[in-house]
Amino acid sequence: MKNFVYILTDRNRTSLHVGMSADLLKTLAFYKQMPNLFFDSGQQLSRLVYFEEFKTEAQALGRFKLVSRFTRMQKERLVRTCNPDWVDLTIGLDFEHITLNKAMDMQVTLPLNMMS
C-alpha cells in the first residue's frame, strides 16, 4: 500500500501544513469539505504543493517526522525543488486517478487488414 507525505498551503502561502496519508485523494477531499476545521477562514488549506510517495508506513512516518521539524524556509526550499511555481498538484492527481480507474471509451479498434 502506498503512503504519502504532503505539504498543503493556502492561496496566499501564509501557512504550510505537513501531513501523512495512505489515501492522498481522500485526504484532500476531506480538507476541501471541511475548510475551517483546522484553521480559520483566512487560512483554508486548499493547495497541494508537494508530496512524496513511500512503499511502507514506517518510511513515510520517518519522513513525516523529519519534514515536520523543518523550518518554514526549509519547507519552502523543499517545495521549490520540484514545484517552483507553487502550482496546485491536485489537478494532476485527479487526472491520473480518473484515467487509471475509468475505461477508455474513446479507444478505436481497427480491423487487422486496415493496418497493413
C-alpha positions as CSV (number, residue, x, y, z in Angstrom):
1,M,0.0,0.0,0.0
2,K,1.2,3.5,-0.8
3,N,1.8,6.1,1.8
4,F,2.2,9.8,1.2
5,V,3.8,12.7,3.0
6,Y,2.5,16.0,1.7
7,I,2.6,19.8,2.2
8,L,-0.6,21.9,1.9
9,T,-0.9,25.6,1.8
10,D,-3.5,28.3,1.5
11,R,-3.9,30.6,-1.5
12,N,-1.6,33.3,0.0
13,R,1.1,30.8,1.1
14,T,0.9,32.1,4.7
15,S,0.8,28.6,6.3
16,L,2.4,25.4,5.3
17,H,0.9,22.2,6.7
18,V,2.8,18.8,6.6
19,G,0.7,15.7,6.7
20,M,0.8,12.0,6.1
21,S,-1.9,9.8,4.5
22,A,-2.4,6.4,3.0
23,D,-5.1,7.8,0.6
24,L,-4.0,11.2,-0.6
25,L,-7.1,12.0,-2.8
26,K,-9.4,11.1,0.0
27,T,-7.5,13.3,2.4
28,L,-7.5,16.2,0.0
29,A,-11.3,15.8,-0.5
30,F,-11.7,16.0,3.3
31,Y,-9.7,19.2,3.5
32,K,-11.9,20.7,0.8
33,Q,-15.1,19.6,2.5
34,M,-14.1,20.9,6.0
35,P,-12.0,24.0,5.1
36,N,-12.3,25.6,8.6
37,L,-11.8,22.5,10.7
38,F,-8.1,23.1,11.5
39,F,-7.6,26.7,10.7
40,D,-9.6,29.9,10.5
41,S,-11.4,31.1,7.3
42,G,-8.4,33.1,6.2
43,Q,-6.2,30.0,6.1
44,Q,-8.1,27.5,4.2
45,L,-5.7,24.8,3.2
46,S,-6.7,24.0,-0.3
47,R,-3.5,23.7,-2.4
48,L,-1.3,20.6,-2.5
49,V,2.1,21.9,-3.4
50,Y,4.4,18.9,-2.5
51,F,4.1,15.2,-1.9
52,E,6.3,12.1,-1.7
53,E,5.2,8.5,-2.1
54,F,6.6,5.7,0.1
55,K,6.1,1.9,0.0
56,T,5.9,1.4,3.7
57,E,4.2,3.2,6.5
58,A,7.5,3.2,8.5
59,Q,9.3,5.1,5.8
60,A,6.5,7.6,5.4
61,L,6.4,8.1,9.2
62,G,10.1,8.7,9.4
63,R,10.0,11.3,6.6
64,F,6.9,12.9,8.1
65,K,8.7,13.4,11.4
66,L,11.7,14.9,9.6
67,V,9.7,17.3,7.4
68,S,7.5,18.3,10.3
69,R,10.6,19.6,12.2
70,F,11.7,21.7,9.2
71,T,11.7,25.4,9.5
72,R,9.5,27.4,7.1
73,M,12.5,28.3,4.9
74,Q,13.4,24.6,4.6
75,K,9.8,23.6,3.7
76,E,9.7,26.4,1.1
77,R,13.0,25.2,-0.3
78,L,11.7,21.6,-0.5
79,V,8.6,22.7,-2.3
80,R,10.6,24.8,-4.8
81,T,12.9,21.9,-5.7
82,C,10.0,20.1,-7.5
83,N,7.3,22.8,-7.8
84,P,9.0,26.2,-8.3
85,D,5.7,27.9,-9.3
86,W,3.7,26.5,-6.3
87,V,1.1,25.1,-8.7
88,D,-1.7,23.1,-7.1
89,L,-0.8,19.4,-7.8
90,T,-4.3,18.2,-7.0
91,I,-5.3,18.7,-10.6
92,G,-2.7,16.3,-11.9
93,L,-3.6,13.7,-9.2
94,D,-7.3,13.9,-10.1
95,F,-6.4,13.4,-13.8
96,E,-4.2,10.4,-13.1
97,H,-6.9,8.9,-10.9
98,I,-9.6,9.4,-13.5
99,T,-7.6,7.9,-16.3
100,L,-6.4,4.9,-14.3
101,N,-9.8,3.9,-12.9
102,K,-12.0,4.7,-16.0
103,A,-12.2,2.6,-19.1
104,M,-11.1,4.5,-22.2
105,D,-14.4,5.0,-24.1
106,M,-12.7,6.8,-27.0
107,Q,-10.4,3.9,-27.9
108,V,-10.7,2.9,-31.5
109,T,-10.3,-0.6,-32.7
110,L,-9.1,-1.2,-36.3
111,P,-9.5,-4.4,-38.2
112,L,-6.2,-6.1,-38.9
113,N,-6.4,-5.7,-42.7
114,M,-6.6,-1.9,-42.4
115,M,-3.2,-1.8,-40.5
116,S,-1.2,-3.3,-43.3
